[in-house]
Amino acid sequence: MTDVPRVALVTGAARGIGAATVAALAAGGWRVVATDRCAGDPALPYPMGTRAELDQVVKAAGKEAVAAEADTRDPDALAAAVRLAEERWGGLDAAVAAAGVIAGGVPAWQVPPEQEQAVLDIDLGGVLTLARVAVPALLRRPEPRRGRFLAVASAAATRGLPMLAAYCAAKAGVAGFIRALATELGGTGVTANAVSPGSTATPILDESARLYDLPAAGAFAAQQPLGRLLEPAEVAAVLAFLAGDGASAMTGAVIPVDGGLAL
């Protein structure tokens, strides 16, 4: 094994679990390309991450991190972020699909089609698109490889959450995709795993509270046996573990990091 720093790309890096993952990987000695769309979405009624937020995440991560604007629905933009990793640091060792959005608040058949499409295209399509452009880069590393493709699923992948049907569908798709990708990567030295967070203190949970007409996101804490919301750093710590050598025997796993919500 070499002690040369490993290189990761993280989507949805401006805030939430993505931002916390950039911080966790950087603290562990990784070089990180932190990507985010850095723009609002006309289909969605709440604010997205900004370039200022992404720049702050990168600044806090230190000199071995760099920002790149990329919409996960845009394969060319994501491919450019992968090239940035390869050209700047010589390759890519981990790709983390953390970008996500939420919409709903009404029964599935009443959700505006453009909102439903945004959830499916970003939460599921963005994971598939990242795999399309990042897995070849992971496989370009010489053997013996220890590449990692990681995704953020959700407890919603296995629970039927009313008025969030598209989100549930997308996250269930992420879990299924990770299992299939893991089998396809068998024997390559590259693994594929996911985490399934519960109610985590992020902008998505704030929007979920609004969609459910709750006073604040803290109201979701009661449904988790842990009795509190999770912090993004707690989910990021598991992603950082999955990115490391300690997870070398794990592939196709979808790890609950949910305060017991799935129970």
C-alpha positions as CSV (number, residue, x, y, z in Angstrom):
1,M,0.0,0.0,0.0
2,T,1.1,3.5,-0.7
3,D,0.7,6.5,1.5
4,V,-0.1,8.8,-1.4
5,P,-3.3,10.7,-0.6
6,R,-6.4,9.2,-2.1
7,V,-8.8,11.3,-4.3
8,A,-12.6,11.6,-4.0
9,L,-15.4,13.3,-5.7
10,V,-18.5,14.3,-3.7
11,T,-21.7,15.6,-5.2
12,G,-24.2,17.8,-3.4
13,A,-21.2,19.2,-1.5
14,A,-22.4,22.7,-0.7
15,R,-24.4,21.7,2.4
16,G,-25.9,18.8,4.3
17,I,-24.5,15.3,4.2
18,G,-22.4,16.2,1.1
19,A,-20.7,19.1,2.8
20,A,-20.1,16.9,5.9
21,T,-18.6,14.2,3.8
22,V,-16.1,16.6,2.2
23,A,-15.1,17.6,5.7
24,A,-14.8,14.0,6.9
25,L,-12.7,12.9,3.9
26,A,-10.4,15.9,4.0
27,A,-9.9,15.4,7.7
28,G,-8.9,11.8,6.9
29,G,-6.2,13.0,4.4
30,W,-8.2,12.7,1.2
31,R,-8.0,15.1,-1.7
32,V,-11.5,16.1,-2.6
33,V,-13.3,17.5,-5.6
34,A,-16.4,19.1,-4.1
35,T,-19.2,19.5,-6.6
36,D,-22.6,21.1,-6.5
37,R,-25.0,22.7,-8.9
38,C,-24.8,26.0,-7.1
39,A,-28.1,27.3,-8.4
40,G,-31.7,27.2,-7.7
41,D,-34.1,24.8,-9.5
42,P,-37.2,26.3,-11.0
43,A,-39.1,23.1,-10.5
44,L,-38.5,23.1,-6.7
45,P,-40.0,25.6,-4.3
46,Y,-37.1,25.8,-1.8
47,P,-33.5,27.2,-2.0
48,M,-30.7,25.0,-3.3
49,G,-27.0,25.2,-2.2
50,T,-25.0,28.2,-3.4
51,R,-21.6,28.8,-4.7
52,A,-20.8,30.8,-1.6
53,E,-21.7,27.8,0.5
54,L,-19.6,25.4,-1.7
55,D,-16.6,27.8,-1.5
56,Q,-16.9,27.9,2.3
57,V,-17.0,24.0,2.5
58,V,-13.8,23.9,0.3
59,K,-12.1,26.6,2.3
60,A,-12.8,24.7,5.6
61,A,-11.5,21.5,4.1
62,G,-8.1,23.0,3.3
63,K,-5.8,23.2,0.4
64,E,-6.4,19.6,-0.7
65,A,-9.9,20.4,-1.8
66,V,-11.3,22.1,-4.9
67,A,-14.7,23.2,-5.9
68,A,-16.4,22.4,-9.2
69,E,-19.9,23.4,-10.3
70,A,-21.8,20.4,-11.8
71,D,-25.5,19.5,-12.0
72,T,-25.8,15.7,-11.4
73,R,-28.3,15.6,-14.3
74,D,-25.5,16.8,-16.7
75,P,-23.1,14.0,-17.6
76,D,-20.7,16.4,-19.3
77,A,-20.4,18.6,-16.2
78,L,-19.8,15.6,-14.0
79,A,-17.3,14.1,-16.4
80,A,-15.4,17.5,-16.3
81,A,-15.3,17.2,-12.5
82,V,-13.9,13.7,-12.8
83,R,-11.3,15.0,-15.3
84,L,-10.4,17.7,-12.8
85,A,-9.6,15.0,-10.2
86,E,-7.5,13.0,-12.6
87,E,-5.6,16.0,-14.1
88,R,-5.0,17.7,-10.7
89,W,-4.2,14.6,-8.6
90,G,-3.6,11.7,-11.0
91,G,-6.7,9.7,-10.6
92,L,-9.9,9.0,-8.7
93,D,-10.4,6.5,-5.8
94,A,-13.9,7.3,-4.5
95,A,-17.1,8.8,-5.9
96,V,-19.8,9.8,-3.4
97,A,-23.3,10.6,-4.7
98,A,-24.7,12.8,-2.0
99,A,-26.8,15.3,-4.0
100,G,-30.5,15.1,-3.3
101,V,-33.7,17.1,-3.3
102,I,-37.3,16.5,-2.0
103,A,-40.8,17.3,-3.2
104,G,-44.3,16.2,-2.4
105,G,-46.6,17.2,0.3
106,V,-49.7,15.9,-1.6
107,P,-50.7,12.4,-2.8
108,A,-48.5,11.0,-5.7
109,W,-51.1,11.7,-8.3
110,Q,-51.3,15.3,-7.4
111,V,-47.6,16.1,-7.3
112,P,-46.7,18.6,-10.1
113,P,-45.0,16.5,-12.9
114,E,-42.0,18.8,-13.0
115,Q,-41.4,18.4,-9.2
116,E,-41.7,14.6,-9.5
117,Q,-39.3,14.6,-12.4
118,A,-36.7,16.7,-10.6
119,V,-36.7,14.2,-7.6
120,L,-36.3,11.2,-9.9
121,D,-33.7,12.8,-12.1
122,I,-31.5,14.1,-9.2
123,D,-32.0,11.6,-6.4
124,L,-31.8,8.5,-8.7
125,G,-30.6,9.7,-12.1
126,G,-27.8,11.7,-10.5
127,V,-26.4,8.5,-8.9
128,L,-26.6,6.6,-12.2
129,T,-25.0,9.5,-14.0
130,L,-22.2,9.8,-11.5
131,A,-21.5,6.0,-11.9
132,R,-21.5,6.4,-15.6
133,V,-18.7,8.9,-15.5
134,A,-16.8,8.0,-12.3
135,V,-16.7,4.2,-12.4
136,P,-14.5,4.2,-15.6
137,A,-12.1,6.5,-13.7
138,L,-12.1,4.3,-10.7
139,L,-11.2,1.4,-13.0
140,R,-8.4,3.4,-14.6
141,R,-6.5,3.0,-11.4
142,P,-3.9,0.3,-11.6
143,E,-4.4,-3.0,-9.8
144,P,-4.6,-3.8,-7.0
145,R,-7.5,-1.3,-6.8
146,R,-9.4,-0.2,-3.8
147,G,-11.9,2.1,-5.4
148,R,-15.2,3.0,-3.9
149,F,-18.5,4.1,-5.3
150,L,-20.8,5.3,-2.6
151,A,-24.3,6.7,-2.6
152,V,-26.8,8.2,-0.1
153,A,-30.0,6.3,-0.1
154,S,-32.6,6.9,2.7
155,A,-34.8,5.1,5.2
156,A,-37.4,6.1,2.7
157,A,-36.0,3.4,0.5
158,T,-37.8,0.8,2.6
159,R,-40.6,2.8,4.3
160,G,-43.8,4.0,2.6
161,L,-43.8,7.7,3.5
162,P,-47.1,9.4,2.6
163,M,-46.9,12.4,0.3
164,L,-43.2,11.6,-0.5
165,A,-43.8,8.8,-3.1
166,A,-41.4,10.0,-5.7
167,Y,-38.7,10.4,-3.1
168,C,-39.3,6.9,-1.8
169,A,-39.2,5.5,-5.3
170,A,-36.0,7.3,-6.1
171,K,-34.2,6.2,-2.9
172,A,-35.4,2.6,-3.4
173,G,-33.9,2.8,-6.8
174,V,-30.6,3.9,-5.4
175,A,-30.5,0.9,-3.1
176,G,-31.3,-1.5,-6.0
177,F,-28.7,0.2,-8.2
178,I,-26.0,-0.1,-5.6
179,R,-26.7,-3.9,-5.2
180,A,-26.6,-4.4,-9.0
181,L,-23.5,-2.2,-9.5
182,A,-21.7,-4.2,-6.7
183,T,-22.2,-7.4,-8.6
184,E,-21.0,-5.9,-11.9
185,L,-17.8,-4.6,-10.2
186,G,-17.1,-8.0,-8.7
187,G,-13.4,-8.9,-8.9
188,T,-12.3,-5.4,-10.1
189,G,-11.2,-4.1,-6.7
190,V,-13.9,-1.4,-6.8
191,T,-16.8,-1.8,-4.4
192,A,-20.2,-0.1,-4.3
193,N,-22.1,0.6,-1.1
194,A,-24.7,3.1,0.3
195,V,-25.9,4.6,3.5
196,S,-29.6,5.0,4.4
197,P,-29.9,8.0,6.7
198,G,-32.9,8.6,8.9
199,S,-34.1,12.1,9.8
200,T,-31.0,14.2,9.5
201,A,-30.7,18.0,10.2
202,T,-30.4,19.2,6.6
203,P,-32.2,21.6,4.3
204,I,-34.1,18.6,2.9
205,L,-35.5,17.8,6.3
206,D,-36.5,21.5,6.8
207,E,-38.4,21.2,3.5
208,S,-39.9,17.9,4.6
209,A,-41.3,19.6,7.7
210,R,-42.8,22.3,5.6
211,L,-44.4,19.7,3.3
212,Y,-45.9,18.0,6.3
213,D,-47.1,21.3,7.8
214,L,-44.9,20.7,10.9
215,P,-43.6,23.7,12.9
216,A,-40.0,22.6,12.5
217,A,-37.8,19.7,11.5
218,G,-37.2,18.8,15.1
219,A,-40.7,17.2,15.1
220,F,-39.3,14.3,13.2
221,A,-37.0,13.3,16.1
222,A,-39.8,11.5,17.9
223,Q,-40.1,8.8,15.2
224,Q,-36.5,7.7,15.7
225,P,-35.7,5.4,18.7
226,L,-32.6,7.4,19.3
227,G,-34.9,10.3,20.2
228,R,-33.2,13.0,18.2
229,L,-32.3,14.1,14.8
230,L,-29.0,12.9,13.3
231,E,-26.2,15.3,12.4
232,P,-24.8,15.3,8.9
233,A,-21.4,14.5,10.3
234,E,-22.7,11.3,11.8
235,V,-23.8,10.1,8.3
236,A,-20.6,11.4,6.8
237,A,-18.5,9.4,9.3
238,V,-20.0,6.2,8.0
239,L,-19.4,7.3,4.4
240,A,-15.8,8.0,5.2
241,F,-15.5,4.6,6.8
242,L,-16.9,2.9,3.7
243,A,-14.4,4.9,1.6
244,G,-11.5,3.5,3.6
245,D,-9.7,0.3,3.8
246,G,-11.7,-0.9,6.8
247,A,-14.6,-1.5,4.5
248,S,-12.7,-3.7,2.0
249,A,-14.9,-6.7,2.7
250,M,-18.1,-4.8,2.1
251,T,-19.9,-4.4,-1.3
252,G,-23.6,-4.1,-2.2
253,A,-24.4,-3.1,1.3
254,V,-27.0,-0.4,2.2
255,I,-26.1,0.6,5.8
256,P,-28.8,2.1,8.0
257,V,-27.5,5.3,9.7
258,D,-31.0,6.2,10.9
259,G,-31.2,6.4,14.7
260,G,-33.3,3.2,14.5
261,L,-35.9,4.7,12.2
262,A,-36.1,1.6,10.0
263,L,-37.0,-0.5,13.0
